[in-house]
Each structure stands twice: as structure tokens, then as C-alpha cells.
Amino acid sequence: MGVFWGRWAFDLFIAVNLALAAGGYLALTRRVSHWQTRWSACWYTGLGLLAVTYLGPIAAWSHTFFWAHMTQHLVVMMAVGPLLVLGAPVTLIFRASSDATRRRWILPILRSRVVRVLTNPYVTWVIFAGVLLGVHFTPFYNAALENHDLDQWVEQPLYLISSVLYYFPLIGANLQPRRPSPAIRMASMALMMIPEALVGAVLYFASQPLYPAFDRPRPFGFDPLADQQLAGALMWALVMTVESGWMMLVAVDWFNDEARRSAREDRCIAEEHSSRHDNAEQGTDEGEHANEPMPSAGSS
């Protein structure tokens, strides 16, 4: 076990970019008043998981053990992506920018057709599911295992970008052209479990190793097929658990939205009742004044 945890894969490029992302976020939060701590916690937790996943022992063994490679991508797609979205970086950039920058750059970008398409929950679902199925069920997966540059510059960014795009319209407090209803957000996550479970089931129930890069002897006497079955079980179990957690978050938002809507309706009803009551009292007063005897012309 010590041999496993003692091996690390430090990558200067990844480390520098993670440091820039952390420092840039901190600099922007200092320009904004009343920034919520939980948003910052989500952002830094996401970056921390990304560092552990791409710089730690899991990354070092990801081309040796299938379960390590699967864990690496599951953490990025199911945890890092949504946590970065929950960090509300778009809202932070908007609030930290000047009025001129908002009018000239940020608002036009947020209202652009490209952003509208990329934040459409139907489009993001297709992108995320397409990456998940396309990578695992095509020769690309094995090619990325045997080519370090393809893995680092194509596969890894592909997982992270597709995850951020998928979760962006579903959770968090980021500014966007149009947020889908809670029902659509819940349905999107529920339907996403289908391709996720499919990948896990195929890997687990396959009778032979599916990727030649993993069909070879490995340390600690780990059998290739058993390694693949463990990867499939992780995909199947962890994804269902994590996705259920994000669905609960959407359900809480849904409940809060309904509570706020109900409170607004109650206020409107109360205001309408109060207005009718005031009008009724005013009408009563006018009636009483109308019944009073009119003073005669000679009275003083």
C-alpha cells in the first residue's frame, strides 16, 4: 500500500493553472461585498479534488489500473465539474466587474446565441452523454491510454468541459440567459443515469478486457478482468450515489422556489384583502356622510 501512495504524478502545467484559478477567484472575491462563503468553499473544494486527481497517486497509476483511471474521470465529471459550477464564477466575474465592462463585454456574451445554446439543458445533456458514451465505446479510449498527449490535452479537458456545461444550467447561482424549470432539471439528471449505468454495466459484465492497454500484467497481481469489473462497479455505484446527491440539491431548490412563490401569492392575497377592506371602510364613511342632514341655506 505504501508503494501505491508513494507514487505521485506532478505536472507543472496543471499545478500552475490550478494556482491561477485559485488566486484569480480569491482576487475577485476581495472586490465583491457579501460574497457567500459556501460558494468559495465549493470552488476551492473542486480545485482541491482536481489537484488530487491529476497530481496525486491516482494520476500516477491511472494508466496501470483501470479502476484508478475510472476514479480519476468520475471525480472530474461527477464532483469537480458541479463543484466549480456551485462556486458561481460567472456571477463573481459579473459582480466584480465595472459597469462599463458589464455593458460592453459580459452582458453581450451572456445574451449571445452561442451561450444560449451552450446553456440549453437539452444540448448540454446530449454533450455530456455523448462524451460519456463516445469515449468509452470507441477506439478513442484505448488511444488516450496509450498516448499521454491525447489523454492530457484532449480527454481530460473533454471530461471537465462537458461536466461544467452539463451542470451549469442545472445547479448553482450563475447568471445565465434562462434557467430551466426545476422539473426539467430533475428530469435531466434522472435521464442521465441511463448512459451512466449503461457504461458501468457493460464494463462490469464484459467477459473479457475491452481495452488492450489494460489487458496486460500489472503490479500487485491484479487480474485485468477483475480490474475492469471494479472500474465498472465504481462507475455504476458511485455515479448513482453522487447523481442522487445533486438531484437532492435541485429538489431543495425546487422546494424553496415553491415556498417563495407561495409566500408571494399570500402577500398578494393579503394586500388585495387589505385594499378591499380599506375601500369598504371608505365607502361606509362616505355613506354615513351622505346620510347626514344637509345644512340649510340660512344656517351658519
C-alpha positions as CSV (number, residue, x, y, z in Angstrom):
1,M,0.0,0.0,0.0
2,G,2.9,2.3,0.8
3,V,4.2,1.7,-2.8
4,F,0.9,2.8,-4.2
5,W,0.5,6.1,-2.2
6,G,4.2,6.9,-2.5
7,R,4.0,7.4,-6.3
8,W,2.9,10.8,-7.5
9,A,2.4,12.4,-10.9
10,F,3.3,16.1,-10.6
11,D,2.6,18.1,-13.7
12,L,3.8,21.7,-13.6
13,F,1.3,22.9,-16.2
14,I,-1.7,21.6,-14.3
15,A,-0.3,22.9,-11.0
16,V,0.2,26.4,-12.4
17,N,-3.3,26.5,-13.8
18,L,-4.8,25.4,-10.6
19,A,-2.9,28.0,-8.7
20,L,-4.0,30.7,-11.2
21,A,-7.7,29.6,-10.8
22,A,-7.4,29.7,-7.0
23,G,-5.6,33.1,-7.0
24,G,-7.9,34.7,-9.6
25,Y,-11.0,33.6,-7.7
26,L,-9.6,35.0,-4.4
27,A,-8.7,38.3,-6.1
28,L,-12.2,38.7,-7.4
29,T,-13.9,37.8,-4.2
30,R,-12.0,40.6,-2.5
31,R,-13.6,43.1,-4.9
32,V,-17.1,41.9,-4.0
33,S,-19.0,42.6,-0.8
34,H,-21.1,40.0,0.9
35,W,-19.8,37.1,-1.2
36,Q,-21.2,33.8,0.2
37,T,-18.6,31.6,1.9
38,R,-20.3,28.4,0.7
39,W,-19.7,29.4,-3.0
40,S,-16.0,29.9,-2.2
41,A,-15.9,26.6,-0.4
42,C,-17.3,24.8,-3.4
43,W,-14.8,26.4,-5.8
44,Y,-11.8,25.6,-3.7
45,T,-13.0,22.1,-2.9
46,G,-13.4,21.5,-6.7
47,L,-9.9,22.7,-7.3
48,G,-8.5,20.6,-4.5
49,L,-10.2,17.4,-5.9
50,L,-8.8,18.3,-9.3
51,A,-5.3,18.6,-7.8
52,V,-5.6,15.3,-6.0
53,T,-7.0,13.6,-9.1
54,Y,-4.4,14.9,-11.6
55,L,-1.3,15.3,-9.5
56,G,-1.6,12.5,-6.8
57,P,-1.2,8.7,-6.8
58,I,-4.5,8.2,-8.7
59,A,-3.0,10.0,-11.7
60,A,0.3,8.2,-11.3
61,W,-1.4,4.8,-11.6
62,S,-4.2,5.8,-13.9
63,H,-2.5,4.1,-16.9
64,T,-1.7,1.0,-15.0
65,F,-5.0,0.2,-13.2
66,F,-8.4,0.6,-14.9
67,W,-10.1,1.4,-11.6
68,A,-7.7,4.3,-11.0
69,H,-8.4,5.7,-14.4
70,M,-12.1,5.4,-13.9
71,T,-11.9,7.0,-10.5
72,Q,-9.9,9.9,-12.0
73,H,-12.6,10.6,-14.6
74,L,-15.5,10.0,-12.2
75,V,-14.2,12.6,-9.7
76,V,-13.8,15.1,-12.5
77,M,-17.1,14.6,-14.2
78,M,-19.3,14.0,-11.1
79,A,-17.7,16.1,-8.4
80,V,-15.2,18.6,-9.8
81,G,-17.4,19.9,-12.5
82,P,-20.5,20.6,-10.4
83,L,-18.5,22.0,-7.5
84,L,-16.9,24.5,-9.8
85,V,-20.3,25.5,-11.1
86,L,-21.5,25.9,-7.5
87,G,-18.7,28.3,-7.0
88,A,-20.7,30.7,-9.1
89,P,-17.7,32.0,-11.2
90,V,-19.9,33.8,-13.7
91,T,-21.8,35.7,-11.1
92,L,-18.5,36.5,-9.4
93,I,-17.0,38.0,-12.6
94,F,-20.1,40.0,-13.2
95,R,-20.2,41.5,-9.7
96,A,-16.5,42.2,-9.6
97,S,-16.6,44.0,-13.0
98,S,-17.2,47.6,-13.6
99,D,-20.4,48.9,-15.1
100,A,-18.6,49.6,-18.4
101,T,-17.2,46.1,-18.6
102,R,-20.6,44.6,-17.9
103,R,-22.3,46.6,-20.6
104,R,-19.6,46.1,-23.2
105,W,-18.5,42.5,-22.7
106,I,-20.3,40.4,-20.1
107,L,-23.9,41.1,-20.9
108,P,-23.5,40.8,-24.7
109,I,-21.7,37.4,-24.1
110,L,-24.4,36.1,-21.7
111,R,-27.1,37.2,-24.2
112,S,-25.3,35.8,-27.2
113,R,-26.8,32.9,-29.3
114,V,-23.7,30.7,-28.5
115,V,-24.2,31.0,-24.8
116,R,-28.0,30.3,-25.1
117,V,-27.2,27.1,-27.0
118,L,-24.5,26.0,-24.6
119,T,-26.7,26.6,-21.6
120,N,-29.7,24.8,-23.1
121,P,-30.3,21.8,-20.9
122,Y,-31.2,19.6,-23.8
123,V,-28.0,20.5,-25.6
124,T,-25.8,20.0,-22.5
125,W,-27.4,16.6,-21.8
126,V,-26.6,15.4,-25.3
127,I,-23.0,16.7,-25.0
128,F,-22.4,15.1,-21.6
129,A,-24.0,11.8,-22.6
130,G,-22.2,11.8,-26.0
131,V,-18.8,12.3,-24.3
132,L,-19.6,9.5,-21.8
133,L,-20.7,7.0,-24.4
134,G,-18.4,8.1,-27.2
135,V,-15.2,8.0,-25.3
136,H,-15.9,4.6,-23.7
137,F,-17.4,2.8,-26.7
138,T,-15.0,3.9,-29.4
139,P,-11.2,3.3,-30.0
140,F,-10.6,6.8,-28.6
141,Y,-10.4,5.5,-25.0
142,N,-7.6,3.0,-25.7
143,A,-5.8,5.5,-27.9
144,A,-5.8,8.0,-25.0
145,L,-4.5,5.4,-22.6
146,E,-1.5,4.8,-24.9
147,N,-0.9,8.4,-25.9
148,H,-0.1,10.8,-23.0
149,D,-0.7,13.9,-25.0
150,L,-4.1,12.7,-26.3
151,D,-5.0,12.0,-22.7
152,Q,-3.8,15.3,-21.2
153,W,-4.8,17.7,-24.0
154,V,-8.0,16.1,-25.3
155,E,-9.6,13.5,-23.0
156,Q,-9.1,15.3,-19.6
157,P,-10.3,18.7,-20.9
158,L,-13.2,17.0,-22.6
159,Y,-14.4,15.4,-19.4
160,L,-14.1,18.6,-17.4
161,I,-15.7,20.9,-20.0
162,S,-18.6,18.6,-20.7
163,S,-19.3,18.3,-17.0
164,V,-19.2,22.1,-16.4
165,L,-21.5,22.6,-19.4
166,Y,-24.0,19.9,-18.2
167,Y,-24.3,21.1,-14.6
168,F,-24.2,24.8,-15.4
169,P,-27.9,25.2,-16.2
170,L,-29.0,22.7,-13.5
171,I,-27.4,23.8,-10.2
172,G,-25.8,26.9,-8.7
173,A,-26.3,30.6,-8.8
174,N,-24.6,31.6,-12.0
175,L,-26.0,34.2,-14.3
176,Q,-27.4,32.7,-17.5
177,P,-29.8,33.6,-20.3
178,R,-32.6,31.4,-19.0
179,R,-32.7,28.9,-16.1
180,P,-34.8,25.8,-16.8
181,S,-37.6,24.8,-14.5
182,P,-36.8,22.5,-11.6
183,A,-38.9,19.8,-13.2
184,I,-36.6,19.9,-16.3
185,R,-33.5,19.9,-14.2
186,M,-34.7,16.9,-12.2
187,A,-35.6,15.0,-15.4
188,S,-32.2,15.8,-16.9
189,M,-30.4,14.3,-14.0
190,A,-32.7,11.3,-13.8
191,L,-32.3,10.5,-17.5
192,M,-28.5,11.0,-17.3
193,M,-28.4,7.9,-15.1
194,I,-29.2,5.8,-18.1
195,P,-26.0,6.2,-20.1
196,E,-24.0,6.3,-16.8
197,A,-25.5,2.9,-15.7
198,L,-25.0,1.6,-19.2
199,V,-21.3,2.2,-19.3
200,G,-20.9,0.7,-15.8
201,A,-22.9,-2.4,-16.7
202,V,-21.0,-3.0,-20.0
203,L,-17.7,-2.8,-18.2
204,Y,-18.8,-5.0,-15.3
205,F,-20.5,-7.7,-17.2
206,A,-18.0,-8.0,-20.1
207,S,-16.4,-11.4,-20.3
208,Q,-13.0,-10.1,-21.4
209,P,-11.0,-6.9,-21.1
210,L,-12.3,-4.3,-23.5
211,Y,-9.2,-2.1,-23.9
212,P,-5.8,-3.6,-24.9
213,A,-3.9,-1.0,-22.9
214,F,-5.3,-2.6,-19.7
215,D,-5.1,-6.3,-20.9
216,R,-1.6,-6.9,-19.6
217,P,0.1,-7.9,-16.3
218,R,0.1,-5.3,-13.7
219,P,1.6,-4.9,-10.2
220,F,0.2,-6.5,-7.0
221,G,-1.1,-9.5,-9.0
222,F,-4.3,-7.6,-10.1
223,D,-6.1,-9.5,-12.8
224,P,-7.1,-7.4,-15.9
225,L,-10.7,-8.6,-15.9
226,A,-11.1,-8.1,-12.2
227,D,-9.7,-4.6,-12.6
228,Q,-12.2,-3.8,-15.3
229,Q,-15.1,-5.2,-13.2
230,L,-14.0,-3.0,-10.3
231,A,-14.0,0.0,-12.7
232,G,-17.5,-0.9,-13.9
233,A,-18.7,-1.3,-10.3
234,L,-17.3,2.1,-9.4
235,M,-19.0,3.7,-12.4
236,W,-22.3,2.0,-11.6
237,A,-22.4,2.6,-7.8
238,L,-20.6,6.0,-7.3
239,V,-22.4,7.7,-10.2
240,M,-25.8,6.7,-8.9
241,T,-24.9,7.9,-5.4
242,V,-23.3,11.2,-6.4
243,E,-26.0,12.0,-9.0
244,S,-28.7,11.3,-6.4
245,G,-27.0,13.9,-4.2
246,W,-27.1,16.6,-6.9
247,M,-30.8,15.7,-7.5
248,M,-31.5,16.3,-3.9
249,L,-29.9,19.7,-4.3
250,V,-32.2,20.5,-7.2
251,A,-35.1,19.2,-5.1
252,V,-34.3,21.6,-2.3
253,D,-34.1,24.5,-4.8
254,W,-37.5,23.4,-6.1
255,F,-39.0,23.3,-2.6
256,N,-37.5,26.8,-1.9
257,D,-38.8,28.2,-5.2
258,E,-42.3,26.9,-4.4
259,A,-42.1,28.3,-0.8
260,R,-41.1,31.7,-2.2
261,R,-43.9,31.6,-4.8
262,S,-46.4,30.6,-2.2
263,A,-45.2,33.5,0.1
264,R,-45.6,35.9,-2.8
265,E,-49.1,34.7,-3.5
266,D,-50.0,35.0,0.1
267,R,-48.7,38.6,0.2
268,C,-50.7,39.4,-2.9
269,I,-53.9,37.9,-1.4
270,A,-53.3,39.8,1.9
271,E,-52.7,43.1,0.0
272,E,-55.8,42.6,-2.1
273,H,-57.9,41.8,1.0
274,S,-56.5,44.8,2.8
275,S,-57.2,47.0,-0.2
276,R,-60.8,45.7,-0.4
277,H,-61.2,46.3,3.4
278,D,-59.9,49.9,3.1
279,N,-62.3,50.5,0.1
280,A,-65.2,49.1,2.1
281,E,-64.5,51.3,5.1
282,Q,-64.1,54.3,2.8
283,G,-67.4,53.5,1.2
284,T,-69.0,53.2,4.6
285,D,-67.7,56.6,5.7
286,E,-68.9,58.2,2.5
287,G,-72.4,56.7,3.1
288,E,-72.5,58.0,6.6
289,H,-71.6,61.4,5.4
290,A,-74.3,61.2,2.7
291,N,-77.0,60.4,5.3
292,E,-76.1,63.4,7.4
293,P,-78.7,66.3,7.0
294,M,-77.6,69.0,4.6
295,P,-77.2,72.4,6.3
296,S,-79.9,74.9,5.3
297,A,-79.0,77.9,3.3
298,G,-79.7,80.1,6.2
299,S,-77.7,78.1,8.7
300,S,-74.4,79.4,9.9
